[in-house]
Amino acid sequence: MATVPVNLPHHRYDVIIEPGALDRLGSIVRELAPHDRCALMGDMTVFSIYGEKATAALTGAEYHVVSDTFEPGEKFKTLDTVRRMYDVMLDQRLERRSPVVALGGGITGDTVGFVAASYLRGVPFVQCPTSLLAMVDASVGGKVGVNVPQGKNLIGAFYQPIVVVMDPFTLQTLPPRELRCGMAECVKHGVIRDADLFTWIDENLAKIQALNPDTLVELLRRNVAIKAAVVMEDEKESGVRAHLNFGHTFAHAIEATAGYGVIEHGEAVSLGMVAATTLAVEQQMCSPQVLEQLAALLDRIGLPVTADLPDTDTLMNAMRLDKKVADNRLRLVLPTKLGEVVIRNDIEDPAIAAAWQAIRQ
C-alpha cells in the first residue's frame, strides 16, 4: 500500500494505492463526503466487471447509489453523454453534498469529472481509475472535459477530486493493449522528470507485464508522485505542468485525424514522443542516444514507433487546433536529455513536418 498526497493552495487530497482498495471504496468516500446518496458512473465494459463490487462497497457504507453507464470509447466522451448523466442525477435529486464516483479509465474520469465540476456548480468528485493510463496520468491533477468534432478535450475545466482510489488488482482484467498504452505515460514521466524511473521501467518490465502486485504498487507510486509534484508546482498549466504534454501535441493530432479510438491514446503518445525526440535531435538539443533508448523501450513494451498516418498537411493543420497554440505558435515539449525537457515555440513548420515524416511508415 502507498499514499501520495496532493497539496494545492486551495485543496488537498490523497491518492490511495492499495491492492483490494475497491472493497474499501465506500468507507473511504464516507469519511470525506458523508451523505445519503451518491452517483457511480462509468462505461459499460468496466461496470460489467467491477460495477457490482463498487456498488456493494458504497451501499455497505450506507449510500443510496445512483448509477449510469455509457458506451466505452473516445467517441462517447461528448456533451451528449454529459447531458444524459445530468438528467439521471437531476431525476434522482442528487444534491451539492452528494459525491460522484468515476469508475473506469481516463475517458470515464474526464467525462464524469466534467459532470461533477458543472452539476450544481460543483459536487464532491471521487476518481476510482481502473486502467493503468488513468492511474498514472488522467486521475491525478484535476483536468476534466470532453471532446468535440473540432478536437480533443476542448471543452473542460480544472476540477480536483476529493480522493483518488487505485486498486492495482483491477489491472488484471485490463486488455493487454490498454496496459501497453498506460506504459506510454510511465515512460513519458521518466523522460520529462526522472531518468532513474526510465531505467527502473526498463529493468522491471517483465515484472510489470506479469502484473506483480508489489511491482505495480511501486510503478504507480513513482508515477503518481511525479504527476503530483508537477501539479503542485503548477496546477493550471501556466508553466512547468506543460512538460506533461511531451509527445501530446503530436499525439492529439494523430487521434483527431485518424479518428478517436482507431489509434489509442497511449499509442499516439508513443508516436508523439518519438516525433518530438526526433525533432529535438534534429535541432541538436539532445543526443541521438536519447532517441535510440526511447524507441527501444517503447518497442520492447509493444508500443508503435512508426505508423500509417495521414498526409503531413492534414497533421499540421490538426496541430494548429491544439489548446496549447498561442499567437499561432506551437508550444512543443522537447527533451534535452533523459529526465529533462524544455518548451519551445520557435520551431519552424518544415522541421516539424520532417519529424512527422520520421514516424510515418
C-alpha positions as CSV (number, residue, x, y, z in Angstrom):
1,M,0.0,0.0,0.0
2,A,1.1,3.6,-0.7
3,T,-0.5,7.0,-0.3
4,V,0.7,10.0,-2.2
5,P,-0.6,13.4,-1.0
6,V,-1.5,16.2,-3.4
7,N,-1.3,19.6,-1.6
8,L,-2.6,22.6,-3.5
9,P,-3.2,26.2,-2.3
10,H,-6.9,25.7,-2.1
11,H,-7.3,22.0,-1.8
12,R,-5.7,18.8,-0.5
13,Y,-6.4,15.1,-1.3
14,D,-4.7,11.7,-1.2
15,V,-4.0,9.2,-3.9
16,I,-4.5,5.8,-2.2
17,I,-2.7,2.9,-3.9
18,E,-3.7,-0.4,-2.4
19,P,-4.4,-3.9,-3.8
20,G,-8.1,-4.6,-2.8
21,A,-8.9,-0.9,-2.3
22,L,-12.1,-1.2,-4.3
23,D,-13.6,-3.2,-1.4
24,R,-12.9,-0.2,0.8
25,L,-14.3,2.4,-1.6
26,G,-17.4,3.1,0.4
27,S,-15.7,3.7,3.7
28,I,-13.1,5.9,2.1
29,V,-15.7,8.1,0.4
30,R,-17.9,8.1,3.5
31,E,-15.1,9.7,5.6
32,L,-14.8,12.6,3.1
33,A,-18.3,13.1,1.7
34,P,-21.0,11.8,4.1
35,H,-24.5,12.0,2.5
36,D,-27.4,9.7,1.9
37,R,-26.9,9.5,-1.9
38,C,-24.0,9.2,-4.3
39,A,-23.6,8.7,-8.0
40,L,-21.5,5.9,-9.5
41,M,-20.8,6.5,-13.2
42,G,-18.7,4.6,-15.8
43,D,-18.6,2.8,-19.1
44,M,-20.5,-0.4,-19.6
45,T,-17.4,-2.6,-20.0
46,V,-15.9,-1.6,-16.6
47,F,-19.3,-1.8,-14.9
48,S,-19.8,-5.3,-16.2
49,I,-16.7,-6.3,-14.3
50,Y,-16.5,-4.0,-11.3
51,G,-19.8,-2.2,-11.0
52,E,-21.3,-4.7,-8.6
53,K,-18.3,-4.7,-6.3
54,A,-18.1,-0.9,-6.3
55,T,-21.9,-0.6,-5.7
56,A,-21.7,-3.1,-2.8
57,A,-18.9,-1.1,-1.2
58,L,-20.8,2.1,-1.4
59,T,-24.1,0.5,-0.3
60,G,-22.2,-1.0,2.6
61,A,-21.2,2.5,3.7
62,E,-24.9,3.4,3.8
63,Y,-25.1,5.2,0.5
64,H,-28.1,5.1,-1.8
65,V,-26.3,4.6,-5.1
66,V,-27.5,6.2,-8.4
67,S,-25.7,4.6,-11.4
68,D,-25.4,5.4,-15.0
69,T,-23.3,3.9,-17.7
70,F,-22.3,4.8,-21.2
71,E,-20.6,3.1,-24.2
72,P,-16.8,2.9,-23.9
73,G,-14.6,4.8,-26.3
74,E,-13.4,8.3,-27.2
75,K,-16.4,8.9,-29.5
76,F,-18.7,8.8,-26.5
77,K,-16.7,11.3,-24.5
78,T,-19.1,14.0,-25.5
79,L,-21.6,16.6,-24.3
80,D,-24.4,14.2,-25.2
81,T,-23.1,11.7,-22.7
82,V,-22.7,14.5,-20.1
83,R,-26.3,15.7,-20.7
84,R,-27.7,12.2,-20.1
85,M,-25.8,12.0,-16.8
86,Y,-27.2,15.4,-15.8
87,D,-30.7,14.0,-16.4
88,V,-30.1,11.0,-14.3
89,M,-28.7,13.0,-11.4
90,L,-31.4,15.6,-11.6
91,D,-34.2,13.0,-11.8
92,Q,-32.7,11.3,-8.6
93,R,-32.3,14.7,-6.9
94,L,-28.6,14.5,-6.1
95,E,-27.5,17.4,-4.1
96,R,-24.4,19.5,-3.7
97,R,-23.1,17.2,-1.0
98,S,-23.7,14.1,-3.0
99,P,-20.4,12.6,-4.1
100,V,-19.9,11.5,-7.7
101,V,-17.6,8.5,-8.3
102,A,-15.9,7.9,-11.6
103,L,-15.3,4.1,-12.0
104,G,-13.2,3.4,-15.1
105,G,-10.4,4.6,-17.3
106,G,-9.3,8.1,-18.4
107,I,-12.3,8.7,-20.6
108,T,-14.6,8.0,-17.7
109,G,-12.6,10.2,-15.3
110,D,-12.6,13.1,-17.8
111,T,-16.3,12.8,-18.6
112,V,-17.6,12.1,-15.1
113,G,-15.3,14.7,-13.7
114,F,-16.7,17.4,-16.0
115,V,-20.2,16.4,-14.8
116,A,-19.1,16.7,-11.2
117,A,-17.5,20.1,-11.9
118,S,-20.6,21.5,-13.5
119,Y,-23.5,19.8,-11.8
120,L,-25.0,22.3,-9.3
121,R,-21.7,24.3,-9.9
122,G,-19.6,21.5,-8.4
123,V,-20.1,18.4,-6.2
124,P,-17.6,16.1,-4.4
125,F,-15.7,14.1,-7.0
126,V,-14.0,10.8,-6.5
127,Q,-11.7,9.2,-9.0
128,C,-11.5,5.4,-9.0
129,P,-9.4,4.6,-12.0
130,T,-9.3,1.0,-13.3
131,S,-6.8,1.4,-16.2
132,L,-3.0,2.0,-16.0
133,L,-3.3,5.1,-18.2
134,A,-5.9,6.6,-15.8
135,M,-4.0,5.7,-12.7
136,V,-0.6,7.2,-13.7
137,D,-2.0,10.3,-15.5
138,A,-5.6,11.2,-16.0
139,S,-6.9,10.6,-12.5
140,V,-4.4,13.0,-10.8
141,G,-4.3,16.7,-11.4
142,G,-7.9,17.8,-11.9
143,K,-8.1,18.1,-15.7
144,V,-11.7,17.1,-16.8
145,G,-13.5,17.6,-20.1
146,V,-14.9,16.2,-23.3
147,N,-14.2,16.1,-27.0
148,V,-16.0,18.0,-29.7
149,P,-15.7,17.5,-33.5
150,Q,-13.1,20.3,-33.7
151,G,-10.7,18.5,-31.3
152,K,-9.9,16.5,-28.2
153,N,-10.6,17.9,-24.7
154,L,-11.5,21.4,-26.0
155,I,-14.5,21.7,-23.5
156,G,-13.5,21.2,-19.9
157,A,-12.3,22.6,-16.6
158,F,-9.8,22.1,-13.8
159,Y,-11.6,20.3,-11.0
160,Q,-9.8,18.4,-8.3
161,P,-11.1,15.2,-6.8
162,I,-11.5,14.8,-3.0
163,V,-9.7,11.4,-3.2
164,V,-8.2,9.0,-5.8
165,V,-8.6,5.3,-5.0
166,M,-6.4,3.0,-7.0
167,D,-6.7,-0.8,-6.8
168,P,-3.9,-2.5,-8.8
169,F,-6.0,-5.7,-8.9
170,T,-8.2,-4.1,-11.5
171,L,-5.3,-4.2,-13.9
172,Q,-5.7,-8.0,-14.0
173,T,-8.7,-7.6,-16.3
174,L,-7.2,-4.9,-18.4
175,P,-6.7,-5.9,-22.1
176,P,-3.0,-6.1,-23.0
177,R,-3.3,-3.3,-25.5
178,E,-4.6,-0.9,-22.8
179,L,-1.9,-2.0,-20.4
180,R,0.7,-1.1,-23.1
181,C,-1.0,2.3,-23.6
182,G,-0.7,3.1,-19.9
183,M,3.0,2.3,-20.1
184,A,3.5,5.1,-22.6
185,E,2.6,7.7,-19.9
186,C,5.0,6.0,-17.5
187,V,7.8,6.2,-20.0
188,K,6.8,9.9,-20.6
189,H,7.3,10.6,-16.9
190,G,10.8,9.1,-17.0
191,V,11.8,11.2,-19.9
192,I,10.5,14.5,-18.6
193,R,11.4,14.3,-14.9
194,D,13.1,11.1,-13.7
195,A,15.8,9.3,-15.6
196,D,16.0,6.7,-12.8
197,L,12.3,5.8,-13.4
198,F,13.1,5.3,-17.1
199,T,15.8,2.9,-16.2
200,W,13.7,1.2,-13.5
201,I,10.9,0.6,-16.0
202,D,13.4,-0.9,-18.4
203,E,14.9,-3.2,-15.7
204,N,11.5,-4.3,-14.3
205,L,9.4,-4.5,-17.5
206,A,8.9,-8.3,-17.2
207,K,7.5,-8.0,-13.6
208,I,5.3,-5.1,-14.7
209,Q,3.9,-7.1,-17.6
210,A,3.4,-10.1,-15.3
211,L,1.3,-7.7,-13.0
212,N,3.4,-8.5,-9.9
213,P,1.4,-6.7,-7.2
214,D,4.5,-5.2,-5.3
215,T,6.0,-4.0,-8.6
216,L,2.7,-2.4,-9.7
217,V,2.4,-0.5,-6.4
218,E,5.9,0.8,-6.9
219,L,5.2,1.7,-10.5
220,L,2.1,3.6,-9.6
221,R,3.6,5.3,-6.6
222,R,6.6,6.6,-8.5
223,N,4.5,7.8,-11.4
224,V,1.8,9.4,-9.3
225,A,4.5,11.1,-7.2
226,I,5.9,12.7,-10.4
227,K,2.4,13.8,-11.6
228,A,1.5,15.1,-8.2
229,A,4.8,17.1,-7.9
230,V,4.2,18.7,-11.2
231,V,0.6,19.5,-10.4
232,M,1.5,21.0,-7.0
233,E,4.1,23.3,-8.7
234,D,1.7,24.4,-11.5
235,E,-2.0,23.4,-11.1
236,K,-3.4,25.2,-14.1
237,E,-0.6,24.7,-16.6
238,S,0.9,28.2,-16.7
239,G,4.4,26.8,-16.5
240,V,6.1,23.5,-15.7
241,R,2.9,21.4,-15.9
242,A,3.1,21.9,-19.7
243,H,6.0,19.4,-19.5
244,L,3.4,16.7,-19.1
245,N,2.4,17.4,-22.7
246,F,5.6,15.8,-24.0
247,G,4.5,14.0,-27.2
248,H,0.9,15.1,-26.7
249,T,0.7,17.9,-29.3
250,F,1.7,15.3,-31.9
251,A,-0.5,12.7,-30.3
252,H,-3.7,14.7,-30.3
253,A,-3.2,15.5,-34.0
254,I,-2.8,11.8,-34.7
255,E,-6.0,10.9,-32.7
256,A,-8.0,13.7,-34.3
257,T,-7.1,12.8,-37.9
258,A,-7.1,9.0,-37.5
259,G,-10.4,9.1,-35.7
260,Y,-10.7,8.7,-32.0
261,G,-10.2,5.1,-30.9
262,V,-8.5,3.9,-34.2
263,I,-5.1,4.7,-32.7
264,E,-5.4,4.5,-28.9
265,H,-4.2,7.5,-26.8
266,G,-1.2,5.7,-25.4
267,E,-0.2,4.5,-28.9
268,A,-0.5,8.1,-30.2
269,V,1.6,9.4,-27.2
270,S,4.3,6.8,-28.1
271,L,4.4,8.0,-31.6
272,G,4.3,11.6,-30.4
273,M,7.3,11.1,-28.1
274,V,9.3,9.6,-30.9
275,A,8.4,12.5,-33.2
276,A,9.2,15.1,-30.5
277,T,12.5,13.5,-29.7
278,T,13.4,13.2,-33.4
279,L,12.8,16.9,-33.7
280,A,15.0,17.6,-30.6
281,V,17.8,15.5,-32.2
282,E,17.5,17.4,-35.5
283,Q,17.6,20.7,-33.6
284,Q,20.8,19.5,-31.9
285,M,19.0,19.8,-28.5
286,C,19.8,16.2,-27.3
287,S,21.9,13.2,-28.2
288,P,20.7,10.7,-30.8
289,Q,21.2,8.1,-28.0
290,V,18.1,9.5,-26.2
291,L,16.0,8.7,-29.2
292,E,17.6,5.3,-29.5
293,Q,16.9,4.5,-25.9
294,L,13.3,5.8,-26.1
295,A,12.4,3.9,-29.2
296,A,14.0,0.7,-27.9
297,L,12.0,0.8,-24.7
298,L,8.7,1.7,-26.4
299,D,9.3,-1.2,-28.9
300,R,10.0,-3.6,-26.0
301,I,6.7,-2.6,-24.4
302,G,4.9,-3.2,-27.7
303,L,4.1,0.4,-28.5
304,P,4.4,1.8,-32.0
305,V,7.3,4.0,-33.1
306,T,6.0,4.4,-36.6
307,A,2.5,4.2,-38.1
308,D,0.4,4.6,-41.2
309,L,-0.6,8.2,-40.8
310,P,-2.5,10.9,-42.9
311,D,-0.5,13.3,-45.0
312,T,1.7,15.9,-43.3
313,D,-0.5,18.9,-44.2
314,T,-3.5,17.2,-42.5
315,L,-1.5,16.5,-39.4
316,M,0.0,20.0,-39.3
317,N,-3.5,21.6,-39.6
318,A,-4.7,19.4,-36.8
319,M,-1.8,20.5,-34.6
320,R,-2.9,24.1,-35.1
321,L,-6.2,23.3,-33.3
322,D,-4.3,22.2,-30.2
323,K,-5.2,24.0,-26.9
324,K,-1.5,24.9,-26.4
325,V,-1.2,27.0,-29.5
326,A,-0.5,30.7,-28.5
327,D,-0.2,33.5,-31.0
328,N,-0.3,30.9,-33.8
329,R,2.9,29.4,-32.5
330,L,3.0,25.7,-31.5
331,R,4.4,25.1,-28.0
332,L,6.4,21.9,-28.2
333,V,7.9,20.0,-25.2
334,L,11.3,18.6,-26.3
335,P,13.9,16.6,-24.4
336,T,17.4,17.8,-23.8
337,K,18.4,14.5,-22.0
338,L,16.6,11.7,-20.2
339,G,14.8,13.3,-17.2
340,E,14.8,16.9,-18.6
341,V,12.7,18.7,-21.2
342,V,12.2,22.3,-22.3
343,I,9.3,24.2,-24.0
344,R,10.0,25.7,-27.5
345,N,7.7,27.8,-29.5
346,D,10.2,28.8,-32.2
347,I,10.4,25.7,-34.3
348,E,9.6,26.3,-37.9
349,D,7.0,24.3,-39.8
350,P,9.4,22.5,-42.1
351,A,11.3,21.0,-39.1
352,I,8.0,19.8,-37.6
353,A,6.9,18.3,-40.9
354,A,10.2,16.4,-41.1
355,A,9.5,15.0,-37.6
356,W,6.1,13.7,-38.9
357,Q,7.8,12.1,-41.8
358,A,10.2,10.2,-39.4
359,I,7.3,8.3,-37.8
360,R,5.4,7.6,-41.0
361,Q,5.6,4.1,-42.3
